[in-house]
Amino acid sequence: MMKRLIAVTVWTLLAAGPASAQLVRQVRAAAGAGEYARGEQLVEAYRRERGVTAEMILALSWLGRAAQAAKDWERAEKHAVETRTLALAELQKRPLDADEELPLALGASIEVQAHTMAGRGARSEAVAFLQQELSRWRATSMRARIQKNLHLLSLTGQAAPRLETAEYLGAKPATLAKLQGKTVLLFFWAHWCGECKQTAPVLERLQREYGARGLVIVGPTQRYGYVAGGRDASREEETRYIDEVRRNFYGGLEMSVPLSEENFGAWGSSTTPTIVLLDRGGRVRLYHPGKMSYEQLAPVVAEAVGK
């Protein structure tokens, strides 16, 4: 259940079509247009009619996320605190990962609160807050998301976390310790991820241009408990499916593929793709959750590779 939750996005909820999904869609649209008052009215109207539900809390969390993106720190904090308060109250009734919406909402409140603190100049306090939350929620589906935000605020310039390489697909991967002296691009991908597949040509081009100058690409992935179409699968069946995806979409890359759920937790890869660039000394030059274009990535790689 937890592994499946890690891969769930709000778009899954929106595709479902019930009133709760409609609420999230409407609130996101209002917040995205800067119409926070309308978003708040939508949430309150739903609350009066149906009470506090996980879906309502998720919609509220989007108001906080939009305000954070707009650097409206006061409004972001307000909605993050309310989301957190309501989510924690719901957790008195059921486990966090009993549904999909509650961990998404609570995770968003933690994310918004931390980045609001950092945006106000309290980065060290934000890091301490995330470390506390990571300790509290480590055994839940929120682990990778909290770790991602902790890395966003603190990982650049630091030594890279450990990468598990015991289980793998394709060529045997070297440990990060053995790759010191090389520039390493870590490409965290998922078998279901369309943007990951779209990134393959970018990586192939970078490898052609910088491979001879010491660029090494490593592509960690993990199991999610299902295969094409969302059909539940055993570990063995999913492993075969992942390898098929690897060969079909990433066959043009010289890329070892460590297979480990722990890597995604430790590196905070709740977003796929996640791209991390390590310099020759094993320190993090870039930590980027999400797709990157060649134009975005090439200058960073060129600088890390050097002359």
C-alpha positions as a Markdown table, in Angstrom:
| # | Residue | x | y | z |
|---|---|---|---|---|
| 1 | Met | 0.0 | 0.0 | 0.0 |
| 2 | Met | 2.7 | 2.5 | 1.0 |
| 3 | Lys | 4.7 | 2.0 | -2.2 |
| 4 | Arg | 1.7 | 2.6 | -4.3 |
| 5 | Leu | 0.9 | 5.8 | -2.4 |
| 6 | Ile | 4.4 | 7.1 | -3.2 |
| 7 | Ala | 3.5 | 7.0 | -6.9 |
| 8 | Val | 0.1 | 8.6 | -6.5 |
| 9 | Thr | -0.3 | 12.2 | -7.6 |
| 10 | Val | -3.2 | 14.6 | -7.3 |
| 11 | Trp | -3.9 | 14.0 | -11.0 |
| 12 | Thr | -5.0 | 10.5 | -10.1 |
| 13 | Leu | -7.6 | 12.0 | -7.8 |
| 14 | Leu | -8.7 | 14.5 | -10.4 |
| 15 | Ala | -9.2 | 11.7 | -13.0 |
| 16 | Ala | -11.6 | 9.9 | -10.6 |
| 17 | Gly | -14.3 | 12.6 | -11.1 |
| 18 | Pro | -16.2 | 12.6 | -7.7 |
| 19 | Ala | -17.2 | 15.8 | -5.9 |
| 20 | Ser | -14.1 | 15.7 | -3.8 |
| 21 | Ala | -11.9 | 15.6 | -7.0 |
| 22 | Gln | -13.9 | 18.5 | -8.4 |
| 23 | Leu | -13.3 | 20.5 | -5.2 |
| 24 | Val | -9.5 | 20.0 | -5.6 |
| 25 | Arg | -9.7 | 20.9 | -9.2 |
| 26 | Gln | -11.7 | 24.1 | -8.5 |
| 27 | Val | -9.5 | 25.2 | -5.6 |
| 28 | Arg | -6.3 | 24.6 | -7.6 |
| 29 | Ala | -7.7 | 26.7 | -10.5 |
| 30 | Ala | -8.7 | 29.5 | -8.1 |
| 31 | Ala | -5.4 | 29.5 | -6.3 |
| 32 | Gly | -3.4 | 29.3 | -9.5 |
| 33 | Ala | -5.2 | 32.4 | -10.7 |
| 34 | Gly | -4.4 | 34.2 | -7.4 |
| 35 | Glu | -8.1 | 34.1 | -6.4 |
| 36 | Tyr | -7.4 | 32.9 | -2.8 |
| 37 | Ala | -10.7 | 34.3 | -1.4 |
| 38 | Arg | -12.6 | 32.2 | -3.9 |
| 39 | Gly | -10.6 | 29.1 | -3.1 |
| 40 | Glu | -11.2 | 29.6 | 0.6 |
| 41 | Gln | -15.0 | 30.0 | -0.1 |
| 42 | Leu | -15.0 | 26.8 | -2.1 |
| 43 | Val | -13.3 | 24.9 | 0.8 |
| 44 | Glu | -15.6 | 26.4 | 3.4 |
| 45 | Ala | -18.8 | 25.7 | 1.4 |
| 46 | Tyr | -17.7 | 22.0 | 1.0 |
| 47 | Arg | -16.9 | 21.9 | 4.8 |
| 48 | Arg | -20.3 | 23.2 | 5.8 |
| 49 | Glu | -22.0 | 20.6 | 3.6 |
| 50 | Arg | -19.9 | 17.6 | 4.2 |
| 51 | Gly | -17.7 | 18.4 | 7.2 |
| 52 | Val | -14.0 | 17.9 | 7.5 |
| 53 | Thr | -12.8 | 15.1 | 5.1 |
| 54 | Ala | -9.4 | 14.1 | 3.8 |
| 55 | Glu | -10.4 | 15.5 | 0.4 |
| 56 | Met | -11.3 | 18.9 | 1.9 |
| 57 | Ile | -8.0 | 19.0 | 3.7 |
| 58 | Leu | -6.2 | 18.2 | 0.5 |
| 59 | Ala | -8.0 | 21.0 | -1.3 |
| 60 | Leu | -7.0 | 23.4 | 1.5 |
| 61 | Ser | -3.4 | 22.3 | 1.2 |
| 62 | Trp | -3.3 | 23.5 | -2.4 |
| 63 | Leu | -4.1 | 27.0 | -1.2 |
| 64 | Gly | -1.0 | 26.9 | 0.9 |
| 65 | Arg | 1.1 | 25.5 | -2.0 |
| 66 | Ala | -0.1 | 28.2 | -4.3 |
| 67 | Ala | 0.6 | 31.0 | -1.8 |
| 68 | Gln | 4.1 | 29.6 | -1.2 |
| 69 | Ala | 4.8 | 29.6 | -4.9 |
| 70 | Ala | 3.7 | 33.2 | -5.0 |
| 71 | Lys | 5.9 | 34.0 | -2.0 |
| 72 | Asp | 2.9 | 35.1 | -0.1 |
| 73 | Trp | 4.4 | 33.9 | 3.2 |
| 74 | Glu | 1.7 | 35.0 | 5.5 |
| 75 | Arg | -1.1 | 33.3 | 3.6 |
| 76 | Ala | 1.1 | 30.2 | 3.0 |
| 77 | Glu | 1.7 | 29.8 | 6.7 |
| 78 | Lys | -1.9 | 30.3 | 7.5 |
| 79 | His | -3.1 | 27.5 | 5.2 |
| 80 | Ala | -0.2 | 25.2 | 6.1 |
| 81 | Val | -1.0 | 25.5 | 9.8 |
| 82 | Glu | -4.7 | 24.9 | 9.3 |
| 83 | Thr | -4.0 | 21.9 | 7.0 |
| 84 | Arg | -1.7 | 20.4 | 9.5 |
| 85 | Thr | -4.1 | 20.9 | 12.4 |
| 86 | Leu | -6.9 | 19.3 | 10.6 |
| 87 | Ala | -4.8 | 16.4 | 9.2 |
| 88 | Leu | -3.4 | 15.6 | 12.7 |
| 89 | Ala | -7.0 | 15.6 | 14.1 |
| 90 | Glu | -8.0 | 13.1 | 11.4 |
| 91 | Leu | -5.1 | 10.9 | 12.3 |
| 92 | Gln | -6.7 | 10.4 | 15.7 |
| 93 | Lys | -9.3 | 8.3 | 13.8 |
| 94 | Arg | -7.2 | 6.3 | 11.3 |
| 95 | Pro | -3.6 | 5.6 | 10.2 |
| 96 | Leu | -1.9 | 8.1 | 7.9 |
| 97 | Asp | -1.7 | 5.7 | 5.0 |
| 98 | Ala | -5.2 | 4.4 | 5.2 |
| 99 | Asp | -6.1 | 6.6 | 2.2 |
| 100 | Glu | -4.4 | 8.6 | -0.5 |
| 101 | Glu | -5.5 | 12.1 | 0.3 |
| 102 | Leu | -4.4 | 12.6 | 3.9 |
| 103 | Pro | -0.6 | 11.9 | 3.4 |
| 104 | Leu | -0.6 | 14.2 | 0.4 |
| 105 | Ala | -2.3 | 17.0 | 2.4 |
| 106 | Leu | -0.1 | 16.6 | 5.5 |
| 107 | Gly | 3.0 | 16.3 | 3.4 |
| 108 | Ala | 2.1 | 19.5 | 1.6 |
| 109 | Ser | 1.6 | 21.3 | 4.9 |
| 110 | Ile | 5.1 | 20.3 | 6.0 |
| 111 | Glu | 6.6 | 21.3 | 2.7 |
| 112 | Val | 4.9 | 24.7 | 2.7 |
| 113 | Gln | 5.8 | 25.4 | 6.3 |
| 114 | Ala | 9.5 | 24.6 | 5.7 |
| 115 | His | 9.8 | 26.7 | 2.5 |
| 116 | Thr | 7.9 | 29.5 | 4.1 |
| 117 | Met | 10.4 | 29.6 | 7.0 |
| 118 | Ala | 13.3 | 29.5 | 4.5 |
| 119 | Gly | 11.7 | 32.2 | 2.4 |
| 120 | Arg | 11.5 | 34.4 | 5.5 |
| 121 | Gly | 15.2 | 33.9 | 6.1 |
| 122 | Ala | 15.0 | 31.2 | 8.7 |
| 123 | Arg | 16.7 | 28.4 | 6.6 |
| 124 | Ser | 18.4 | 26.7 | 9.6 |
| 125 | Glu | 15.1 | 26.6 | 11.5 |
| 126 | Ala | 13.4 | 25.2 | 8.4 |
| 127 | Val | 16.0 | 22.4 | 8.1 |
| 128 | Ala | 15.6 | 21.6 | 11.8 |
| 129 | Phe | 11.8 | 21.4 | 11.4 |
| 130 | Leu | 12.2 | 19.0 | 8.4 |
| 131 | Gln | 14.6 | 16.9 | 10.3 |
| 132 | Gln | 12.1 | 16.6 | 13.2 |
| 133 | Glu | 9.2 | 15.8 | 10.8 |
| 134 | Leu | 11.4 | 13.2 | 9.0 |
| 135 | Ser | 12.1 | 11.4 | 12.3 |
| 136 | Arg | 8.4 | 11.4 | 13.1 |
| 137 | Trp | 7.1 | 10.2 | 9.7 |
| 138 | Arg | 10.0 | 8.1 | 8.5 |
| 139 | Ala | 8.0 | 4.8 | 8.5 |
| 140 | Thr | 5.2 | 6.3 | 6.3 |
| 141 | Ser | 4.7 | 7.2 | 2.7 |
| 142 | Met | 5.7 | 10.8 | 3.4 |
| 143 | Arg | 9.4 | 9.9 | 4.1 |
| 144 | Ala | 10.7 | 10.6 | 0.6 |
| 145 | Arg | 8.7 | 13.8 | 0.3 |
| 146 | Ile | 10.1 | 15.2 | 3.5 |
| 147 | Gln | 13.6 | 14.1 | 2.6 |
| 148 | Lys | 13.3 | 15.8 | -0.8 |
| 149 | Asn | 12.5 | 19.1 | 0.8 |
| 150 | Leu | 15.3 | 18.6 | 3.4 |
| 151 | His | 17.7 | 18.0 | 0.5 |
| 152 | Leu | 16.4 | 21.0 | -1.4 |
| 153 | Leu | 17.3 | 23.2 | 1.5 |
| 154 | Ser | 20.5 | 21.6 | 2.6 |
| 155 | Leu | 22.1 | 19.0 | 0.3 |
| 156 | Thr | 23.9 | 21.2 | -2.3 |
| 157 | Gly | 27.6 | 21.3 | -1.5 |
| 158 | Gln | 27.4 | 18.4 | 0.8 |
| 159 | Ala | 28.7 | 14.9 | 0.5 |
| 160 | Ala | 26.3 | 12.6 | -1.3 |
| 161 | Pro | 24.2 | 10.1 | 0.7 |
| 162 | Arg | 24.9 | 6.4 | 0.3 |
| 163 | Leu | 23.5 | 4.7 | -2.7 |
| 164 | Glu | 22.5 | 1.0 | -2.4 |
| 165 | Thr | 23.9 | -1.0 | -5.3 |
| 166 | Ala | 23.5 | -4.6 | -4.2 |
| 167 | Glu | 20.5 | -5.3 | -6.4 |
| 168 | Tyr | 20.6 | -4.0 | -10.0 |
| 169 | Leu | 19.5 | -4.4 | -13.6 |
| 170 | Gly | 22.0 | -4.5 | -16.5 |
| 171 | Ala | 25.6 | -3.8 | -15.8 |
| 172 | Lys | 26.8 | -4.0 | -12.2 |
| 173 | Pro | 26.9 | -0.5 | -10.7 |
| 174 | Ala | 30.0 | 0.9 | -9.0 |
| 175 | Thr | 29.6 | 2.4 | -5.6 |
| 176 | Leu | 29.7 | 6.1 | -5.3 |
| 177 | Ala | 33.0 | 5.8 | -3.4 |
| 178 | Lys | 34.5 | 4.0 | -6.4 |
| 179 | Leu | 33.2 | 6.7 | -8.7 |
| 180 | Gln | 35.0 | 9.5 | -7.0 |
| 181 | Gly | 37.2 | 11.2 | -9.6 |
| 182 | Lys | 34.2 | 11.0 | -12.1 |
| 183 | Thr | 31.3 | 13.4 | -12.5 |
| 184 | Val | 28.2 | 11.4 | -11.7 |
| 185 | Leu | 24.7 | 12.1 | -12.9 |
| 186 | Leu | 22.1 | 10.2 | -10.9 |
| 187 | Phe | 18.8 | 9.8 | -12.7 |
| 188 | Phe | 16.0 | 8.5 | -10.5 |
| 189 | Trp | 13.2 | 7.1 | -12.6 |
| 190 | Ala | 10.1 | 5.0 | -12.4 |
| 191 | His | 8.7 | 2.5 | -14.9 |
| 192 | Trp | 5.4 | 4.4 | -15.1 |
| 193 | Cys | 7.0 | 7.9 | -15.5 |
| 194 | Gly | 6.4 | 9.6 | -18.8 |
| 195 | Glu | 8.7 | 12.5 | -18.1 |
| 196 | Cys | 11.4 | 10.1 | -17.3 |
| 197 | Lys | 11.1 | 8.5 | -20.7 |
| 198 | Gln | 11.2 | 12.0 | -22.3 |
| 199 | Thr | 14.4 | 12.7 | -20.5 |
| 200 | Ala | 16.3 | 9.8 | -22.1 |
| 201 | Pro | 17.3 | 11.7 | -25.2 |
| 202 | Val | 18.7 | 14.5 | -23.1 |
| 203 | Leu | 20.8 | 12.0 | -21.1 |
| 204 | Glu | 22.0 | 10.3 | -24.3 |
| 205 | Arg | 23.2 | 13.6 | -25.7 |
| 206 | Leu | 25.0 | 14.5 | -22.5 |
| 207 | Gln | 26.7 | 11.1 | -22.4 |
| 208 | Arg | 27.9 | 11.5 | -26.0 |
| 209 | Glu | 29.3 | 15.0 | -25.3 |
| 210 | Tyr | 30.8 | 14.4 | -21.9 |
| 211 | Gly | 31.2 | 10.7 | -21.4 |
| 212 | Ala | 34.8 | 10.8 | -22.6 |
| 213 | Arg | 35.5 | 13.6 | -20.1 |
| 214 | Gly | 34.4 | 11.5 | -17.2 |
| 215 | Leu | 30.6 | 11.8 | -17.0 |
| 216 | Val | 29.0 | 8.6 | -15.6 |
| 217 | Ile | 25.2 | 8.2 | -15.6 |
| 218 | Val | 23.6 | 6.0 | -12.9 |
| 219 | Gly | 19.8 | 5.4 | -13.1 |
| 220 | Pro | 18.4 | 4.2 | -9.7 |
| 221 | Thr | 14.8 | 2.9 | -9.8 |
| 222 | Gln | 12.5 | 0.9 | -7.5 |
| 223 | Arg | 9.5 | -1.3 | -7.4 |
| 224 | Tyr | 6.0 | 0.0 | -6.8 |
| 225 | Gly | 4.0 | -3.2 | -6.6 |
| 226 | Tyr | 2.4 | -3.0 | -10.0 |
| 227 | Val | 3.1 | -3.1 | -13.8 |
| 228 | Ala | 1.4 | -1.6 | -16.9 |
| 229 | Gly | -2.1 | -0.5 | -16.4 |
| 230 | Gly | -1.7 | -0.5 | -12.6 |
| 231 | Arg | -2.1 | -4.2 | -12.4 |
| 232 | Asp | -0.8 | -5.7 | -9.1 |
| 233 | Ala | 2.4 | -7.8 | -9.6 |
| 234 | Ser | 4.8 | -9.9 | -7.6 |
| 235 | Arg | 8.3 | -8.6 | -7.0 |
| 236 | Glu | 9.6 | -11.0 | -9.7 |
| 237 | Glu | 7.1 | -10.0 | -12.3 |
| 238 | Glu | 7.6 | -6.3 | -11.7 |
| 239 | Thr | 11.4 | -6.7 | -11.8 |
| 240 | Arg | 11.0 | -8.3 | -15.3 |
| 241 | Tyr | 8.7 | -5.5 | -16.4 |
| 242 | Ile | 11.1 | -2.8 | -15.1 |
| 243 | Asp | 13.9 | -4.4 | -17.0 |
| 244 | Glu | 11.8 | -4.4 | -20.2 |
| 245 | Val | 11.1 | -0.7 | -19.7 |
| 246 | Arg | 14.8 | -0.1 | -19.2 |
| 247 | Arg | 15.8 | -1.9 | -22.4 |
| 248 | Asn | 13.0 | -0.3 | -24.5 |
| 249 | Phe | 13.4 | 3.3 | -23.3 |
| 250 | Tyr | 16.9 | 3.6 | -22.0 |
| 251 | Gly | 18.7 | 1.1 | -24.2 |
| 252 | Gly | 20.7 | 4.0 | -25.8 |
| 253 | Leu | 22.3 | 4.9 | -22.5 |
| 254 | Glu | 25.3 | 3.4 | -20.9 |
| 255 | Met | 23.6 | 3.4 | -17.5 |
| 256 | Ser | 23.8 | 1.0 | -14.5 |
| 257 | Val | 20.4 | 0.7 | -12.7 |
| 258 | Pro | 20.5 | 0.1 | -9.0 |
| 259 | Leu | 17.1 | -1.4 | -7.8 |
| 260 | Ser | 16.2 | -0.2 | -4.3 |
| 261 | Glu | 13.3 | 1.3 | -2.5 |
| 262 | Glu | 15.7 | 2.6 | 0.2 |
| 263 | Asn | 17.5 | 4.8 | -2.4 |
| 264 | Phe | 14.3 | 6.6 | -3.1 |
| 265 | Gly | 13.7 | 7.3 | 0.6 |
| 266 | Ala | 17.3 | 8.3 | 1.4 |
| 267 | Trp | 17.6 | 10.6 | -1.7 |
| 268 | Gly | 14.1 | 12.0 | -1.3 |
| 269 | Ser | 12.9 | 10.9 | -4.8 |
| 270 | Ser | 9.2 | 11.4 | -4.3 |
| 271 | Thr | 9.2 | 13.2 | -7.7 |
| 272 | Thr | 10.3 | 11.4 | -10.8 |
| 273 | Pro | 12.5 | 12.1 | -12.5 |
| 274 | Thr | 14.9 | 13.4 | -9.8 |
| 275 | Ile | 18.2 | 14.5 | -11.2 |
| 276 | Val | 21.3 | 14.8 | -9.0 |
| 277 | Leu | 24.8 | 15.8 | -10.2 |
| 278 | Leu | 27.9 | 14.9 | -8.1 |
| 279 | Asp | 31.3 | 16.5 | -8.7 |
| 280 | Arg | 34.5 | 14.6 | -8.9 |
| 281 | Gly | 34.9 | 14.8 | -5.1 |
| 282 | Gly | 31.5 | 13.2 | -4.5 |
| 283 | Arg | 29.7 | 16.4 | -3.5 |
| 284 | Val | 26.3 | 17.4 | -4.7 |
| 285 | Arg | 26.4 | 20.2 | -7.3 |
| 286 | Leu | 22.7 | 19.9 | -8.3 |
| 287 | Tyr | 19.6 | 18.4 | -6.7 |
| 288 | His | 16.5 | 18.8 | -8.9 |
| 289 | Pro | 13.2 | 17.0 | -8.5 |
| 290 | Gly | 11.5 | 17.1 | -11.9 |
| 291 | Lys | 12.2 | 17.0 | -15.6 |
| 292 | Met | 15.1 | 19.1 | -16.9 |
| 293 | Ser | 15.8 | 20.1 | -20.5 |
| 294 | Tyr | 19.2 | 19.8 | -22.2 |
| 295 | Glu | 19.5 | 23.6 | -22.1 |
| 296 | Gln | 19.0 | 23.6 | -18.3 |
| 297 | Leu | 21.2 | 20.6 | -17.6 |
| 298 | Ala | 24.1 | 20.9 | -20.0 |
| 299 | Pro | 25.8 | 24.1 | -18.5 |
| 300 | Val | 25.8 | 22.5 | -15.0 |
| 301 | Val | 27.3 | 19.3 | -16.4 |
| 302 | Ala | 29.9 | 21.2 | -18.4 |
| 303 | Glu | 31.0 | 23.1 | -15.3 |
| 304 | Ala | 31.2 | 20.0 | -13.1 |
| 305 | Val | 33.1 | 18.0 | -15.7 |
| 306 | Gly | 35.6 | 20.9 | -16.3 |
| 307 | Lys | 38.2 | 21.2 | -18.9 |
